[in-house]
């Protein structure tokens, strides 16, 4: 095949890539399709060059149908598509990200706008979309297109480190990108409460309310912290009504759905539930891998695909842990250590020891009792009332999982129960978690509260 023919083929390939880019998320496109080209056409067969075996296998497994569909628009007689690893040097994807990052100063990327409280680094373009968050992302895109119209309020919930804050701040940044004249404000719930307290202390409650009157977009993160904060709930309720009645967009996030937020007024709960409630769950393997590639590219670093695959297989809980482990792996790699399964196991052990210290049984008891609004003595006494059975079994399960207590030790702490009773309770909760998503969510929330304070 002549050089001219190959050049023409790759002009067409570029058009195919442009079409594919419209059907996948930006991170997915950058992760899997950048640095691919057509290297040969043999009759009814097209061979596509890719940068690594890892990309080759992934494209064959996940995107072959998509590629075939677009190739056939140009080459109807093609029946076979194959992939080959190209050995010649190519521009790495991290260079693309470096150019994007270098085009803005580091100060700009990490600067928090004092007017909006938004961090400019949070954008849709660096939010990795997967099956775990695609509905939340689609809702966020809908809001940016038509603020205050389609999903109002939007309530996003999910565990720690799954990307809620990124998505909420990205909504604000993308809206301002489209219309710089809109008045956007992002607040954590803690900040909302502390500012309210200061204004009350200074007898300036009307001035506090005035701060929200001119907003077009209000975004409040972690609203579960409103629990038991009666005055803050009242003020937020009135602010919500004022903005909502004027068609202004409101976005909330929480670590749990509205129905599971304890000690909030029903009228406020109904406002949370009045628009669209969507969850973000832990990312699947494909999404974890794309996140790792994104994070690595943002750092301008390199690790072999096989290492990233190992990390994605091992670290399954959330994005924050993925980045934490990735940073630790990069430290090892900088010391010229070859990363293999044994080294990664060592890194993971170190990471989790540093991150999650062994928690005390009394802390677990306090949090479980508070979460279910039960007096601690009823969890420890041998009463068999129905409303105490499930929380007590969850308490046993968490004492086993997080405090690493033996079955007899747990039995001794909880009313002198036999170790077989404790074993039954732990196994029951373990199985129920796999079958019941609501229970799994409750236990995950409890773990996060216990481990993360």
C-alpha positions as CSV (number, residue, x, y, z in Angstrom):
1,X,0.0,0.0,0.0
2,X,1.4,3.4,-1.0
3,X,2.0,6.2,1.4
4,X,-0.6,8.3,-0.4
5,X,-3.2,5.6,0.0
6,X,-2.4,5.2,3.7
7,X,-2.7,9.0,4.1
8,X,-6.1,8.9,2.5
9,X,-7.2,6.0,4.7
10,X,-6.3,7.9,7.8
11,X,-8.1,11.0,6.7
12,X,-11.2,8.8,6.7
13,X,-10.2,7.3,10.0
14,X,-10.1,10.8,11.5
15,X,-13.7,11.3,10.3
16,X,-14.6,8.0,11.9
17,X,-13.0,9.0,15.1
18,X,-14.9,12.3,15.1
19,X,-18.2,10.4,14.8
20,X,-17.1,7.9,17.6
21,X,-16.2,10.9,19.9
22,X,-19.9,12.0,19.7
23,X,-21.1,8.6,21.0
24,X,-18.7,8.1,24.0
25,X,-17.7,10.3,26.9
26,X,-14.6,12.5,26.5
27,X,-12.6,10.6,29.0
28,X,-13.5,7.3,27.3
29,X,-12.5,8.7,23.9
30,X,-9.1,10.0,25.2
31,X,-8.4,6.7,27.1
32,X,-9.1,4.3,24.3
33,X,-9.2,6.0,20.9
34,X,-6.4,8.6,21.0
35,X,-3.2,7.3,19.2
36,X,-5.0,4.9,17.0
37,X,-4.8,4.8,13.2
38,X,-5.3,2.6,10.2
39,X,-2.0,0.8,9.3
40,X,-3.2,-1.4,6.4
41,X,-6.1,-2.4,4.3
42,X,-6.1,-5.9,2.8
43,X,-9.1,-6.5,0.6
44,X,-12.0,-7.0,3.0
45,X,-9.9,-6.5,6.1
46,X,-8.8,-3.3,7.9
47,X,-6.0,-3.3,10.4
48,X,-6.0,-0.6,13.1
49,X,-2.8,0.3,14.9
50,X,-3.0,0.8,18.7
51,X,-0.4,1.9,21.3
52,X,-0.5,-1.2,23.5
53,X,-1.8,-4.8,24.0
54,X,-4.1,-3.5,26.7
55,X,-5.8,-1.0,24.4
56,X,-6.0,-3.7,21.7
57,X,-7.8,-6.2,23.9
58,X,-10.1,-3.5,25.3
59,X,-11.1,-2.2,21.9
60,X,-11.8,-5.7,20.6
61,X,-13.9,-6.5,23.7
62,X,-15.8,-3.3,24.3
63,X,-15.9,-1.2,21.2
64,X,-15.6,-3.5,18.1
65,X,-19.3,-3.1,17.2
66,X,-19.1,0.7,17.5
67,X,-15.9,0.8,15.3
68,X,-17.4,-1.6,12.8
69,X,-20.6,0.5,12.5
70,X,-18.7,3.6,11.6
71,X,-16.1,1.9,9.3
72,X,-18.9,0.4,7.2
73,X,-20.3,3.9,6.5
74,X,-17.1,4.4,4.4
75,X,-16.0,0.8,3.5
76,X,-19.2,-1.3,3.0
77,X,-17.2,-4.3,1.7
78,X,-15.1,-4.6,4.8
79,X,-15.8,-7.8,6.8
80,X,-13.0,-8.0,9.2
81,X,-11.4,-5.5,11.6
82,X,-8.2,-6.4,13.4
83,X,-5.9,-4.5,15.7
84,X,-2.1,-4.5,15.9
85,X,0.3,-2.9,18.4
86,X,2.3,-0.2,16.7
87,X,5.9,-0.2,17.9
88,X,6.9,3.2,16.5
89,X,6.9,6.1,19.1
90,X,3.6,7.9,19.4
91,X,2.5,10.9,21.4
92,X,1.3,9.7,24.7
93,X,-2.2,10.7,25.9
94,X,-0.5,12.3,29.0
95,X,1.1,14.8,26.6
96,X,-2.4,15.8,25.4
97,X,-3.4,16.4,29.0
98,X,-0.2,18.2,29.8
99,X,-0.9,20.7,26.9
100,X,-4.4,21.2,28.3
101,X,-3.2,21.7,31.8
102,X,-0.2,23.9,30.8
103,X,-2.6,26.1,28.8
104,X,-3.9,27.3,32.2
105,X,-1.6,28.2,35.0
106,X,-1.5,25.9,38.0
107,X,-2.9,28.7,40.1
108,X,-6.0,28.9,37.9
109,X,-6.6,25.1,38.1
110,X,-6.6,25.1,41.9
111,X,-8.0,28.5,42.5
112,X,-11.3,28.8,44.3
113,X,-13.4,31.7,43.0
114,X,-14.3,33.8,46.1
115,X,-17.6,34.9,44.6
116,X,-18.9,31.4,43.6
117,X,-16.8,29.2,45.9
118,X,-16.2,27.0,42.8
119,X,-12.9,25.2,42.1
120,X,-12.2,25.7,38.4
121,X,-10.5,22.3,38.1
122,X,-13.9,20.5,38.3
123,X,-15.3,20.2,34.8
124,X,-17.4,17.7,32.8
125,X,-14.3,17.0,30.6
126,X,-12.4,15.4,33.5
127,X,-15.4,13.6,35.1
128,X,-15.2,10.0,34.1
129,X,-18.6,8.7,33.2
130,X,-19.5,5.0,33.7
131,X,-22.5,2.9,34.5
132,X,-22.2,3.9,38.1
133,X,-22.9,7.6,37.5
134,X,-24.3,8.0,34.0
135,X,-27.8,9.0,35.1
136,X,-26.4,11.6,37.5
137,X,-24.1,12.9,34.7
138,X,-27.0,13.1,32.2
139,X,-29.1,15.0,34.7
140,X,-26.2,17.4,35.3
141,X,-25.8,18.0,31.5
142,X,-29.6,18.6,31.3
143,X,-29.3,21.3,34.0
144,X,-26.5,23.1,32.2
145,X,-28.5,23.2,29.0
146,X,-31.7,24.5,30.8
147,X,-31.1,25.7,34.3
148,X,-34.2,25.7,36.5
149,X,-36.4,23.9,33.9
150,X,-35.8,20.2,33.7
151,X,-34.6,18.7,37.0
152,X,-35.3,21.1,39.8
153,X,-34.1,20.4,42.4
154,X,-31.4,17.8,41.5
155,X,-30.5,15.6,44.5
156,X,-27.4,13.5,44.1
157,X,-26.5,10.9,46.7
158,X,-23.8,8.4,47.2
159,X,-20.9,7.3,49.4
160,X,-17.7,9.1,50.2
161,X,-15.2,9.7,47.4
162,X,-17.5,8.8,44.5
163,X,-17.4,12.1,42.7
164,X,-20.5,14.0,44.0
165,X,-18.5,17.2,44.8
166,X,-16.8,17.0,41.4
167,X,-20.1,16.7,39.6
168,X,-21.8,19.5,41.6
169,X,-19.0,22.0,41.1
170,X,-18.7,21.0,37.4
171,X,-22.4,22.0,37.0
172,X,-21.6,25.4,38.4
173,X,-18.5,25.8,36.2
174,X,-20.2,24.6,33.0
175,X,-23.1,27.0,33.6
176,X,-20.8,29.9,34.0
177,X,-18.9,28.8,30.9
178,X,-22.1,29.2,28.9
179,X,-23.3,32.4,30.7
180,X,-20.9,34.4,32.8
181,X,-23.7,36.8,33.9
182,X,-25.5,34.1,36.0
183,X,-25.1,34.3,39.7
184,X,-23.9,30.9,41.0
185,X,-23.1,29.9,44.5
186,X,-21.6,26.6,45.8
187,X,-21.6,25.9,49.5
188,X,-20.9,22.9,51.7
189,X,-23.7,22.4,54.2
190,X,-21.1,22.9,57.0
191,X,-20.3,26.3,55.6
192,X,-24.0,27.2,55.2
193,X,-24.6,26.4,58.8
194,X,-21.5,28.2,60.2
195,X,-22.3,31.3,58.2
196,X,-25.9,31.2,59.5
197,X,-24.7,30.9,63.1
198,X,-22.3,33.9,62.6
199,X,-25.1,36.1,61.2
200,X,-27.5,35.1,64.0
201,X,-24.8,35.9,66.6
202,X,-24.4,39.3,65.0
203,X,-28.1,39.8,64.8
204,X,-27.9,40.1,61.0
205,X,-30.3,37.3,59.9
206,X,-31.9,39.5,57.2
207,X,-28.5,40.2,55.7
208,X,-27.9,36.4,55.6
209,X,-31.1,35.9,53.7
210,X,-30.3,38.7,51.2
211,X,-27.1,36.8,50.2
212,X,-29.3,34.2,48.4
213,X,-32.0,36.5,46.9
214,X,-30.1,37.3,43.7
215,X,-28.9,33.7,43.0
216,X,-29.6,32.0,39.7
217,X,-28.0,28.7,40.8
218,X,-27.7,27.4,44.4
219,X,-25.6,24.3,45.0
220,X,-25.3,22.8,48.5
221,X,-23.0,19.8,49.2
222,X,-23.6,17.2,52.0
223,X,-27.0,18.3,53.1
224,X,-27.2,15.3,55.5
225,X,-25.4,17.6,58.0
226,X,-28.6,19.5,58.4
227,X,-29.8,16.6,60.6
228,X,-30.8,18.1,64.0
229,X,-30.0,21.7,62.9
230,X,-33.5,23.0,63.2
231,X,-32.8,26.7,62.5
232,X,-30.6,25.9,59.5
233,X,-33.4,23.7,58.1
234,X,-35.9,26.5,58.5
235,X,-33.8,29.0,56.7
236,X,-32.9,26.7,53.9
237,X,-36.6,25.8,53.5
238,X,-37.5,29.5,53.0
239,X,-34.5,30.1,50.7
240,X,-35.4,27.1,48.7
241,X,-39.0,28.3,48.3
242,X,-37.9,31.8,47.3
243,X,-35.5,30.6,44.6
244,X,-37.7,27.7,43.3
245,X,-40.8,29.9,42.9
246,X,-38.6,32.2,40.6
247,X,-37.4,29.3,38.5
248,X,-33.9,29.3,39.8
249,X,-31.9,26.0,39.8
250,X,-31.1,24.2,43.0
251,X,-28.7,21.3,43.4
252,X,-28.1,19.2,46.5
253,X,-25.8,16.3,47.4
254,X,-25.9,13.9,50.3
255,X,-24.3,10.6,51.5
256,X,-27.8,9.0,51.5
257,X,-31.2,9.5,49.9
258,X,-33.6,12.0,51.5
259,X,-35.7,9.2,53.1
260,X,-32.7,8.1,55.2
261,X,-31.7,11.6,56.5
262,X,-32.6,11.5,60.1
263,X,-34.0,14.5,62.1
264,X,-35.1,16.8,59.2
265,X,-38.4,18.4,58.8
266,X,-40.8,16.5,56.5
267,X,-41.5,19.7,54.5
268,X,-37.8,20.0,53.7
269,X,-37.5,16.3,52.9
270,X,-40.4,16.7,50.5
271,X,-38.5,19.6,48.8
272,X,-35.4,17.4,48.4
273,X,-37.6,14.7,46.8
274,X,-39.6,17.1,44.6
275,X,-37.3,17.0,41.6
276,X,-34.9,14.3,40.5
277,X,-33.2,12.0,43.0
278,X,-30.2,10.1,41.5
279,X,-27.5,8.0,43.1
280,X,-23.8,7.5,42.3
281,X,-22.5,4.0,43.2
282,X,-18.9,2.6,43.3
283,X,-17.4,2.5,39.8
284,X,-17.1,-0.8,37.9
285,X,-13.8,-2.1,36.6
286,X,-13.9,-0.3,33.3
287,X,-14.7,3.0,34.9
288,X,-12.0,2.5,37.6
289,X,-9.5,1.9,34.8
290,X,-10.6,5.0,32.9
291,X,-10.3,7.1,36.1
292,X,-6.8,5.8,36.7
293,X,-5.8,6.7,33.2
294,X,-7.3,10.2,33.6
295,X,-5.6,10.8,36.9
296,X,-2.3,9.6,35.6
297,X,-2.6,11.8,32.6
298,X,-3.4,14.8,34.7
299,X,-0.3,14.2,36.7
300,X,1.8,13.8,33.5
301,X,3.1,10.4,34.8
302,X,3.4,7.0,33.1
303,X,2.6,3.5,34.4
304,X,2.2,0.4,32.3
305,X,-1.3,-0.6,31.4
306,X,-0.8,-3.9,33.3
307,X,-0.1,-2.0,36.5
308,X,-3.2,0.1,36.1
309,X,-5.3,-3.0,35.4
310,X,-4.0,-4.5,38.7
311,X,-4.9,-1.4,40.7
312,X,-8.4,-1.3,39.1
313,X,-9.0,-4.9,40.0
314,X,-7.8,-4.5,43.6
315,X,-9.3,-1.1,44.6
316,X,-13.0,-1.2,44.2
317,X,-14.6,1.2,46.7
318,X,-14.2,4.8,45.4
319,X,-12.3,7.3,43.4
320,X,-10.5,8.8,46.4
321,X,-9.0,5.4,47.2
322,X,-8.0,4.9,43.6
323,X,-6.1,8.1,43.6
324,X,-4.6,7.4,47.0
325,X,-3.2,4.0,45.9
326,X,-2.1,5.5,42.5
327,X,-0.1,8.1,44.3
328,X,1.6,5.5,46.5
329,X,2.3,3.3,43.4
330,X,3.9,6.3,41.7
331,X,6.2,6.9,44.8
332,X,7.4,3.2,44.5
333,X,7.8,3.6,40.7
334,X,9.9,6.7,41.2
335,X,12.4,4.6,43.2
336,X,12.8,2.4,40.1
337,X,10.8,-0.4,41.7
338,X,9.1,-2.7,39.3
339,X,5.4,-2.9,40.2
340,X,4.1,-6.4,40.3
341,X,1.2,-8.2,42.1
342,X,3.3,-8.7,45.3
343,X,4.5,-5.1,45.4
344,X,1.0,-3.9,44.8
345,X,-0.3,-6.1,47.7
346,X,2.3,-4.5,49.9
347,X,1.4,-1.0,48.8
348,X,-2.3,-1.7,49.4
349,X,-1.6,-3.0,52.9
350,X,0.4,0.1,53.7
351,X,-2.2,2.4,52.3
352,X,-5.1,0.9,54.2
353,X,-3.1,0.8,57.4
354,X,-2.3,4.5,57.0
355,X,-5.9,5.5,56.0
356,X,-8.1,3.4,58.3
357,X,-6.8,2.9,61.8
358,X,-8.5,0.2,63.8
359,X,-11.6,1.7,65.3
360,X,-12.9,1.2,68.8
361,X,-16.0,-0.9,69.5
362,X,-17.5,2.0,71.5
363,X,-17.3,4.3,68.4
364,X,-19.1,1.7,66.4
365,X,-21.8,1.3,69.0
366,X,-22.3,5.1,69.3
367,X,-22.7,5.6,65.6
368,X,-25.0,2.6,65.0
369,X,-27.2,3.7,67.9
370,X,-27.3,7.3,66.7
371,X,-28.0,6.3,63.1
372,X,-31.0,4.2,64.0
373,X,-32.0,6.5,66.8
374,X,-31.9,3.8,69.4
375,X,-30.8,4.0,73.0
376,X,-27.5,2.0,73.3
377,X,-28.8,-0.2,76.1
378,X,-31.4,-1.7,73.8
379,X,-28.7,-2.8,71.4
380,X,-26.8,-4.5,74.2
381,X,-29.7,-6.0,76.2
382,X,-31.2,-9.4,75.2
383,X,-34.5,-8.0,74.2
384,X,-36.0,-9.5,71.0
385,X,-38.2,-6.6,69.9
386,X,-38.4,-6.5,66.2
387,X,-37.2,-2.9,65.8
388,X,-33.9,-3.7,67.6
389,X,-33.0,-7.0,65.9
390,X,-31.7,-5.6,62.6
391,X,-29.6,-2.8,64.1
392,X,-28.1,-5.2,66.6
393,X,-27.2,-7.7,63.8
394,X,-25.6,-4.8,61.9
395,X,-23.7,-3.8,65.0
396,X,-22.3,-7.3,65.3
397,X,-21.4,-7.4,61.6
398,X,-19.5,-4.0,61.9
399,X,-17.7,-5.0,65.1
400,X,-16.4,-8.0,63.2
401,X,-15.6,-6.1,60.0
402,X,-14.1,-2.9,61.4
403,X,-12.9,-3.7,64.9
404,X,-11.7,-7.2,64.0
405,X,-13.2,-8.7,67.1
406,X,-13.7,-12.5,67.5
407,X,-17.2,-13.9,67.6
408,X,-16.9,-14.7,71.3
409,X,-15.6,-11.2,72.1
410,X,-18.6,-9.7,70.2
411,X,-21.0,-12.0,72.0
412,X,-19.5,-10.9,75.4
413,X,-20.0,-7.2,74.6
414,X,-23.6,-7.6,73.4
415,X,-25.5,-9.1,76.3
416,X,-23.4,-12.2,76.8
417,X,-24.6,-13.9,73.6
418,X,-23.3,-17.2,72.4
419,X,-20.6,-17.0,69.7
420,X,-22.8,-19.0,67.3
421,X,-25.6,-16.4,67.6
422,X,-23.0,-13.7,66.6
423,X,-21.8,-15.8,63.7
424,X,-25.3,-16.3,62.4
425,X,-26.0,-12.5,62.6
426,X,-22.8,-11.6,60.8
427,X,-23.4,-14.2,58.0
428,X,-27.0,-13.1,57.7
429,X,-26.1,-9.4,57.2
430,X,-23.3,-10.4,54.7
431,X,-25.8,-12.3,52.6
432,X,-28.6,-9.7,52.9
433,X,-26.2,-6.9,51.7
434,X,-25.7,-8.8,48.5
435,X,-29.5,-9.2,47.9
436,X,-30.8,-5.9,49.3
437,X,-29.4,-2.6,47.8
438,X,-31.1,-0.5,50.5
439,X,-29.4,-2.4,53.2
440,X,-26.1,-2.3,51.4
441,X,-26.4,1.5,51.2
442,X,-27.2,1.7,54.9
443,X,-24.2,-0.4,55.9
444,X,-21.9,1.6,53.5
445,X,-23.1,4.9,55.1
446,X,-22.4,3.5,58.6
447,X,-18.9,2.3,57.6
448,X,-18.1,5.7,56.1
449,X,-19.3,7.5,59.3
450,X,-17.2,5.2,61.5
451,X,-14.1,5.2,59.4
452,X,-14.1,8.8,58.1
453,X,-15.5,10.5,61.2
